[in-house]
C-alpha cells in the first residue's frame, strides 16, 4: 500500500509538470518526481528549491541570496528533521512534510496560472507566482525556532533535574516593518502595525519568510507581489483578498490549500492522501476530491475548517470561474445529546442542590484553560433555571440537532438532524465567494463550519460544557467529593457507580459518549455547522 500511494503521488506530480509547463527547470523537476524514497526525495527537494530560487531571480539575485541558497540546500532537510522530532515527536503537535510540499504547491499554482484563462497570467506573473510558491514555507524552521527550543528544554527539564535552562526569545532583525511594506506599495493590504507586531511575536512563518526574501532581491519594489503573497498566505491575516487586485496571493492560497497529496505525518513514510482524485483543470474550472474515508489519524474536520477559513478570504469577482474541492469522510458515530439532557434532568430532580467549587478556584478561568470556553456563573444559572422549570429537554436546540463523534481523531460535529449521517463535505466557489456544502444520507445543505473558539461553535461548546459541568457537580455532591482542578471531572466508571447507587436509570451509551465528548472538547475538537451565510464576515474578521 505504501509503494502504491507513493507511486500514485509521483504520477500525479508528473501530470502537473506536463500541464502547460515550458521551462528550462522541467528536467530537474522530473528527476525529483522519479525518486520514491521519502528521505531521498526530501534531500532532492531541498536541493531543487535552493537551485530554483536564484535561477528564477537571475540578474535580480543578490550575493546574499546565492550564499544563503547554497546553505539551504545543505541544511533544510536537517531543519525539517528537527521539526519532525520536536513538533511531531516531543510536543505531539500536528506536523507534515513542507519540503516536498513547497515544490508541489509550485507545480499546482503554475498549472492553475497557465490553464485558467480568465485569470490572465502573463509570463512575468507566472515567474512571480513560482517564486512565491517556492518560498512561501521556506522560513518554517526559523519561525518555529522558539517553539523547538522551548519544547526540547521543557522535555529535558521533565526528565532531568540537574539543569534548568534560561528562558529567552529569539530576536528578528526587523526595522520599521510597516514603513517598509508601505514603501513596497503593499499597504493596501490594510495590515496594521499592531497585527504585524503580534504576528512577529508569534513567529508567523509567512511574514518571516517574506522578510528573508527581501534580502534575496536587488529591486525590492519590483517583487512586492511576491513579498505580499509569502507574508499573507495563511489565516493569521484574515483580510479579504480581491482576486483582480492580488491574483498572485489568491492563487497561492488556492494552491496551498489544495496541496495535501503525498504528505506523510511525522516520521511515517506513507502519505495519508496519494493524489487529488477526479482532478479537473481547464480554462475556467478547478475541481478535485480528497478521500479521507480510509483508516488514518488525520482530522478531516480540522482540515476542512482550516481550508474553508483561508479560502473564504478570497473574492474572485468572476462568474465564469468554478472551484470545487470535495472531501469523502470516515464514518462518525452519532449521538443524540438530548438523551444526556434527559439523564441530567432526572439526576437534578432527585438531587437539585449542587456544591460550589472550593474557595480560591476560579471556575471561569479553569474552564477557559480546560476547554477554551469561559463559562460564567450567569450562564451556569441559566441551565439550572431551565432544569428547575423542567424545560431543559423541551427547550433544547439538540431536539433538531445531532452530534457526530470520532473519539480517535478527537472530533465532534453538531449537525441538523434533517441532514442524516454525513458522507461528504464540498468547498464551492459560488457568486464570487467560497462556502461549504454538506451531503448527508437524507439531504444536502449549504453553510459554514465553525470551530470551538468561533462564534456559533463557542455557543455550542458552552452549552455542552455547561450541562456537563452541572451534571458532574451534582454527581460529586451525591458522593460528597472535594473537587480540585487536577481531578475536576469524574470518570465514566465513577458516574455509573453513582447512578447505580442512586437508582437512576441510564444507558451505557450515554455515559460513554459523554466521556468521549470530554476528550474532543479538551483537544478543541468541536465543530458546528450553520446554514446562515451572514456569519461568513464574522468568520473572516476573527
Beta strands, then each sheet from edge to edge (+ up, - down):
strand 1: 241-242
strand 2: 277-281
strand 3: 285-291
strand 4: 314-315
strand 5: 322-328
strand 6: 333-335
strand 7: 401-406
strand 8: 411-416
strand 9: 422-430
strand 10: 433-440
strand 11: 444-451
strand 12: 526-530
sheet 1: 1+ 4+
sheet 2: 2+ 3- 5- 9+ 10- 11+ 12- 8- 7+ 6-
end
